[in-house]
Structure formats: structure tokens, C-alpha cells
């Protein structure tokens, strides 16, 4: 069963002016990321505005990304729903159209017990033909899964990893608890924790900055994991810190879409209640990407 690893961009969903999905722009983005050396693609995550889409739109999006990737990169499909049965249905659909694994957010809003969380993941894993990646994002859900609980869930057959959008101490404990499980990956969901997560033995990162500087993220991963060159990796990471920071100054995915547009890719608006980046932000992100050499790189690739 496929276990995710490496640098995996959380795809934003380019939109047309009428808030319909810009599939042409999405194809362009996918090619940009494949050329940039990414290790996978996440479609239908939070950055992709899945929570503002109908079930049919979510299915169309997953199918489209699988078709365009066409086996060139593994696809992780966001399939989490409030109801366990819906999560299973969408996960099975994702498997049918070619997804390699599914990202499933833990139950929230209709909060349940620890046993309820375990049973949710057990039911999804047992009724799915692809691996399940836990999506832990307490800042968004208001539900924190302790490392010990995640360890227990990781023992379920078919659970292949976690996108851990939680603090460094939590991630460090989780890596320690699961380090002997060859079938489970720990991937950080925070850009600022990419370097320490990999240095501690984590397996990768799922994030938004990957969409804008894929080659640099691929290089960062290679320096740490393949070359064991923490000195150069730290230097590169420091160059990227301003970009990590600026993307959080306004609403995501608006900030990411603004960056894509600077690079000549499609971004477009976001669906309400999400909003686009301000004009001031657009000037700032253009300056930062220019200083990183991304605008010059984009011009040479045309």
C-alpha cells in the first residue's frame, strides 16, 4: 500500500471570475509542480477549498488531477466528510479514478470521544482500497489528537501516515512513537517545521509554499534526506523564511493564488467567505518571489 513521502504541494483550486473551477489553470499548475520535482500532489485539501464545494465538484476535481498526473506523481485525495459513510464513499471514488491515498480529517464540529475517533478511522480504512492519511489540524478543527492517540490509530491496518499541522513538540513526540512503524509516514503541515521534521526523521511536508517554489523545496528535501547536508539545508531554509511568513499575513489560499499569478499561473478568486489577497500583498509577494529568483526562472522556462 502506498505510503506518502517527500514534498507534496496542497493544490489551491484556480477559479474563474464566476467562481467556477478553472480546470485549464489547474492543469497548468500541475505541470509546473511536476516540472519542479515534487513528490506528490494533494487535491481537495483545505487550501483547495474543499469545504466550499459540493460532493460532485469534489469528485470532479479528484478525477481531473488523477487524469492529468497520469501516474507521473502519486495523488493524495482529500476525502474527509462529517459523516463516516460519506468519507468512505468519496475515498472509494478517489481510488476508482486513480488516487494513491486519501487524506481524512479527524471528526470535528459533531465532536466525539477518543473511541469514536478511532472507530471512524478504523471504518474508513477497513472499507477502502487505498491508504488513509490522518489529517490533524487542531487550529482549524478545535480538536487536538494527542500523540498517543495518533499512535493507536497508526496501528490500524490501512492507515499509512499523517499530515500533522501541529506544533514542533507534538510532531517530535509523534515521530518518536511511530519511528519503528515502516508503514506510517509523519509529514508536517507547517512550512516552518519542514527542516526540523526531516532532521528528526520525519518523512516529508504537505504545504502551500510548494506551489510557488517547488524546485527550492525539492532541493531542501534532497539536501537533508539524500545528502545529509544540514548546513546547506539550513542556509536554503533561511532564504525561504520570509516567503513562509508572508503567506500567512492574509487569508490562505488568497495569498497563494496571488503568488501563482505573479508567476504567470492561474489563481483567481476564492469562494466566500474566503477573500482574495490585497493589492499591497500582491506587491509584497512579487518582490519576495523576484528576490528568490523565481520570476527570472519562470521567464527562462517559457
C-alpha positions in Angstrom: 0.0 0.0 0.0 1.4 3.4 -1.0 3.0 5.5 1.8 3.4 9.2 1.1 6.7 10.9 1.4 8.7 14.0 0.4 7.4 17.4 -0.7 3.7 17.4 -1.5 2.0 20.6 -2.5 -1.5 21.2 -1.2 -3.1 22.3 -4.5 -5.1 25.5 -4.5 -8.1 25.4 -6.9 -7.8 28.1 -9.6 -11.2 29.8 -10.1 -12.7 31.7 -12.9 -14.3 35.2 -12.3 -17.7 33.5 -11.7 -16.1 31.2 -9.0 -16.4 28.1 -11.3 -13.3 25.9 -11.3 -10.6 26.9 -13.8 -9.5 23.4 -15.0 -7.2 24.8 -17.6 -5.4 26.8 -14.9 -5.2 23.7 -12.7 -3.6 21.7 -15.4 -1.0 24.4 -15.9 -0.3 24.3 -12.1 0.1 20.5 -12.1 2.6 20.7 -14.9 4.5 23.4 -13.1 4.7 21.2 -10.0 5.7 18.0 -11.8 8.5 20.0 -13.6 9.5 21.4 -10.2 10.4 18.0 -8.8 7.6 17.5 -6.3 7.0 14.0 -4.8 3.2 14.0 -5.0 0.0 16.2 -5.3 -2.7 16.8 -2.7 -6.0 17.6 -4.3 -9.1 18.7 -2.3 -7.4 19.8 0.9 -8.2 22.9 2.9 -6.1 25.1 0.5 -8.2 23.6 -2.4 -11.4 25.0 -0.8 -13.0 21.5 -0.5 -15.3 22.7 2.3 -16.9 25.2 -0.1 -17.6 22.6 -2.7 -20.4 20.2 -3.5 -19.7 16.4 -3.4 -19.9 16.4 -7.2 -17.3 19.1 -7.5 -15.0 17.3 -5.1 -15.3 14.2 -7.2 -14.7 16.1 -10.5 -11.6 17.8 -9.0 -10.1 14.5 -7.8 -10.7 12.8 -11.1 -9.2 15.6 -13.1 -6.0 15.7 -11.1 -5.6 12.0 -11.3 -6.1 12.1 -15.1 -3.6 15.0 -15.6 -1.0 13.5 -13.3 -1.5 10.1 -15.1 0.9 8.3 -12.9 3.7 10.8 -13.1 3.2 11.8 -9.5 1.2 10.0 -6.8 -2.1 11.7 -5.9 -3.4 12.2 -2.4 -7.1 13.0 -2.4 -8.8 14.9 0.4 -11.9 12.8 1.2 -12.8 13.8 4.7 -16.5 14.4 5.4 -18.5 14.9 8.6 -20.3 11.6 8.2 -18.1 8.4 8.1 -20.3 6.8 5.4 -19.7 9.8 3.1 -16.0 9.7 3.8 -15.9 6.0 2.7 -17.9 6.8 -0.4 -15.6 9.6 -1.5 -12.5 7.6 -0.7 -13.7 4.7 -2.8 -14.5 7.1 -5.6 -11.0 8.5 -5.3 -9.5 5.0 -5.5 -11.6 4.2 -8.6 -10.3 7.2 -10.5 -6.7 6.6 -9.6 -5.8 8.3 -6.3 -3.0 6.6 -4.4 -4.1 7.5 -0.9 -6.7 9.6 0.9 -6.4 12.5 3.4 -9.1 12.2 6.0 -9.6 14.9 8.6 -10.5 13.8 12.1 -14.1 14.2 13.3 -14.9 17.8 14.4 -18.0 20.0 15.0 -20.0 17.0 15.9 -17.4 16.1 18.4 -17.0 12.5 19.6 -14.9 10.5 22.1 -11.4 9.2 21.5 -13.0 5.8 20.8 -15.3 7.4 18.3 -12.3 8.9 16.5 -10.6 5.5 16.5 -13.7 3.8 15.2 -14.1 6.5 12.4 -10.6 5.8 11.1 -11.0 2.1 11.5 -14.2 2.1 9.5 -12.7 4.2 6.7 -9.5 2.2 6.5 -11.3 -1.2 6.6 -13.7 -0.1 3.8 -11.2 1.5 1.5 -8.7 0.0 -1.0 -6.2 2.8 -0.7 -4.2 4.0 2.3 -5.6 6.6 4.7 -3.6 9.6 5.8 -4.8 11.2 9.1 -5.3 15.0 8.7 -4.6 16.6 12.1 -5.2 20.4 12.1 -6.3 21.5 15.6 -6.0 25.2 14.8 -8.8 24.7 12.3 -10.9 21.9 13.9 -10.6 22.8 17.6 -9.9 19.1 18.2 -6.4 18.0 19.3 -5.3 14.4 18.9 -2.6 13.5 21.4 0.4 11.8 20.0 -0.5 8.6 22.0 -4.0 8.6 20.3 -2.4 9.1 16.9 0.0 6.2 17.6 -3.0 4.0 18.4 -4.7 5.0 15.2 -1.5 4.4 13.3 -1.7 0.7 14.3 -4.8 0.2 12.2 -4.2 -1.7 9.0 -4.5 0.7 6.1 -3.5 3.9 8.0 -0.4 5.0 6.2 0.5 8.4 7.5 -0.4 11.8 9.0 -0.4 15.4 7.8 0.4 16.8 11.2 -0.4 20.5 11.2 0.6 20.9 14.8 3.5 22.3 16.8 7.0 21.0 16.8 6.9 19.3 20.2 3.8 17.4 19.2 5.5 16.3 15.9 8.7 15.3 17.6 6.8 13.1 20.1 4.8 11.6 17.2 8.0 10.8 15.2 9.4 9.1 18.3 6.3 7.0 18.9 5.9 5.8 15.3 9.6 5.5 14.2 9.5 1.7 14.2 6.3 1.5 12.0 7.6 1.1 8.5 4.1 1.5 7.1 3.5 5.0 8.6 4.7 8.4 7.4 4.9 11.6 9.5 4.5 14.7 7.3 4.4 18.2 8.7 1.7 20.6 7.5 3.7 23.7 8.6 6.3 25.2 6.4 8.3 26.5 9.4 8.7 22.9 10.6 9.9 21.3 7.3 13.6 21.4 8.2 13.3 20.1 11.8 10.7 17.5 10.9 13.0 16.0 8.3 16.1 16.3 10.5 14.3 14.4 13.3 13.4 11.6 10.9 10.0 12.7 9.6 9.1 11.7 6.0 8.1 15.0 4.3 5.8 18.0 4.3 2.5 18.9 2.8 2.2 22.7 2.3 1.3 25.7 0.3 4.7 27.3 -0.3 5.5 24.2 -2.5 3.2 25.7 -5.2 5.4 28.8 -5.6 8.9 27.5 -5.2 8.8 23.7 -6.0 12.4 23.5 -7.1 13.7 25.0 -3.9 11.5 22.7 -1.8 12.8 19.7 -3.8 16.3 20.9 -3.2 15.7 21.3 0.6 14.4 17.8 0.8 17.3 16.4 -1.1 19.9 18.2 1.0 18.5 16.8 4.2 17.3 13.3 3.3 19.7 12.3 0.5 22.8 14.3 1.1 22.7 14.7 4.9 23.8 18.3 4.4 22.1 20.1 7.2 24.4 23.2 6.9 23.3 23.9 3.3 19.7 23.0 4.0 19.6 25.5 6.9 21.0 28.2 4.6 18.4 27.5 2.0 15.6 27.3 4.6 16.7 30.7 5.9 16.3 32.2 2.4 12.8 30.9 2.3 11.7 32.1 5.8 10.3 35.4 4.5 8.2 33.6 2.0 6.9 31.2 4.7 6.0 34.2 6.8 4.3 36.4 4.2 1.9 33.6 3.1 0.3 33.7 6.5 -0.2 37.5 6.6 -3.5 37.4 4.9 -6.1 34.7 4.1 -5.0 31.4 2.6 -5.5 30.4 -0.3 -5.8 34.0 -1.4 -2.1 34.6 -0.7 -1.0 31.5 -2.6 -3.2 32.4 -5.6 -1.7 35.9 -5.6 1.8 34.3 -5.8 0.7 32.0 -8.6 -0.5 34.9 -10.6 2.9 36.7 -10.1 4.5 33.6 -11.7 2.1 33.7 -14.6 -0.1 30.9 -13.4 -3.8 30.9 -12.7 -5.1 31.8 -9.3 -8.4 33.7 -9.5 -10.8 34.5 -6.7 -11.8 32.3 -3.8 -15.3 31.4 -2.7 -16.9 33.4 0.1 -16.3 33.6 3.0 -12.7 33.4 1.7 -11.3 36.5 0.1 -8.5 37.4 -2.3 -5.2 39.0 -1.3 -5.0 42.8 -1.0 -3.1 44.9 -3.6 -0.5 45.6 -1.0 0.1 41.9 -0.5 0.4 41.3 -4.3 3.2 43.9 -4.4 5.0 42.3 -1.5 4.7 38.7 -2.8 6.0 39.8 -6.2 9.1 41.4 -4.5 9.8 38.3 -2.5 9.5 35.9 -5.4 11.7 38.2 -7.5 14.4 38.3 -4.8 14.3 34.4 -4.7 14.9 34.4 -8.5 11.5 32.8 -9.3 10.4 35.4 -11.8 13.7 35.1 -13.8 13.4 31.3 -13.6 9.8 31.4 -15.0 10.8 33.7 -17.9 13.6 31.3 -18.9 11.3 28.3 -18.9 8.9 30.0 -21.3 
